[in-house]
Amino acid sequence: MSVSYLAFRMSLNVQVVKSIC
């Protein structure tokens, strides 16, 4: 796993949480 991939996943998770909340 690369750092850029982890950052990409984190950003996606944040967007999902914001859309749900």
DSSP file (Angstrom, degrees, kcal/mol; ACC not computed):
  #  RESIDUE AA STRUCTURE BP1 BP2  ACC     N-H-->O    O-->H-N    N-H-->O    O-->H-N    TCO  KAPPA ALPHA  PHI   PSI    X-CA   Y-CA   Z-CA
    1    1 A M              0   0    0      0, 0.0     2,-0.3     0, 0.0     3,-0.0   0.000 360.0 360.0 360.0 138.1    0.0    0.0    0.0
    2    2 A S     >  -     0   0    0      1,-0.1     4,-1.9     0, 0.0     5,-0.1  -0.681 360.0-120.0-101.6 159.1    1.2    3.5   -0.9
    3    3 A V  H  > S+     0   0    0     -2,-0.3     4,-2.5     1,-0.2     5,-0.2   0.886 114.3  55.4 -63.5 -38.9    0.7    6.6    1.2
    4    4 A S  H  > S+     0   0    0      1,-0.2     4,-2.1     2,-0.2    -1,-0.2   0.879 106.6  51.5 -63.2 -36.3   -1.2    8.3   -1.7
    5    5 A Y  H  > S+     0   0    0      2,-0.2     4,-2.4     1,-0.2    -1,-0.2   0.915 109.7  48.8 -66.0 -42.5   -3.6    5.3   -1.8
    6    6 A L  H  X S+     0   0    0     -4,-1.9     4,-2.5     1,-0.2    -2,-0.2   0.914 111.5  49.3 -64.1 -41.7   -4.3    5.6    1.9
    7    7 A A  H  X S+     0   0    0     -4,-2.5     4,-2.3     1,-0.2    -1,-0.2   0.885 110.1  52.4 -63.5 -38.1   -4.9    9.4    1.6
    8    8 A F  H  X S+     0   0    0     -4,-2.1     4,-1.9    -5,-0.2    -2,-0.2   0.919 110.7  46.5 -63.3 -44.4   -7.2    8.7   -1.3
    9    9 A R  H  X S+     0   0    0     -4,-2.4     4,-2.5     2,-0.2    -2,-0.2   0.899 111.0  52.3 -65.1 -40.9   -9.2    6.2    0.7
   10   10 A M  H  X S+     0   0    0     -4,-2.5     4,-2.3     1,-0.2    -2,-0.2   0.920 108.6  50.2 -62.2 -43.0   -9.4    8.5    3.7
   11   11 A S  H  X S+     0   0    0     -4,-2.3     4,-2.0     1,-0.2    -1,-0.2   0.888 110.8  49.9 -63.9 -37.9  -10.7   11.3    1.5
   12   12 A L  H  X S+     0   0    0     -4,-1.9     4,-2.3     2,-0.2    -1,-0.2   0.922 109.8  50.5 -66.0 -42.7  -13.4    9.0    0.1
   13   13 A N  H  X S+     0   0    0     -4,-2.5     4,-2.5     1,-0.2    -2,-0.2   0.902 109.5  51.1 -61.9 -40.8  -14.4    7.9    3.6
   14   14 A V  H  X S+     0   0    0     -4,-2.3     4,-2.4     1,-0.2    -1,-0.2   0.915 110.1  49.4 -62.7 -42.8  -14.7   11.5    4.7
   15   15 A Q  H  X S+     0   0    0     -4,-2.0     4,-2.1     2,-0.2    -1,-0.2   0.895 111.5  49.3 -64.6 -39.6  -16.9   12.3    1.8
   16   16 A V  H  X S+     0   0    0     -4,-2.3     4,-2.0     2,-0.2    -2,-0.2   0.928 111.4  48.6 -65.2 -45.2  -19.1    9.3    2.5
   17   17 A V  H  X S+     0   0    0     -4,-2.5     4,-2.8     1,-0.2    -2,-0.2   0.914 111.9  49.4 -62.5 -42.5  -19.5   10.2    6.1
   18   18 A K  H  < S+     0   0    0     -4,-2.4    -1,-0.2     1,-0.2    -2,-0.2   0.896 111.0  49.4 -64.5 -39.2  -20.4   13.8    5.3
   19   19 A S  H  < S+     0   0    0     -4,-2.1    -1,-0.2    -5,-0.2    -2,-0.2   0.850 114.9  44.9 -69.5 -32.6  -23.0   12.7    2.7
   20   20 A I  H  <        0   0    0     -4,-2.0    -2,-0.2     1,-0.2    -1,-0.2   0.925 360.0 360.0 -76.4 -45.2  -24.6   10.3    5.2
   21   21 A C     <        0   0    0     -4,-2.8    -1,-0.2    -5,-0.2    -2,-0.2   0.490 360.0 360.0 -71.0 360.0  -24.6   12.7    8.2
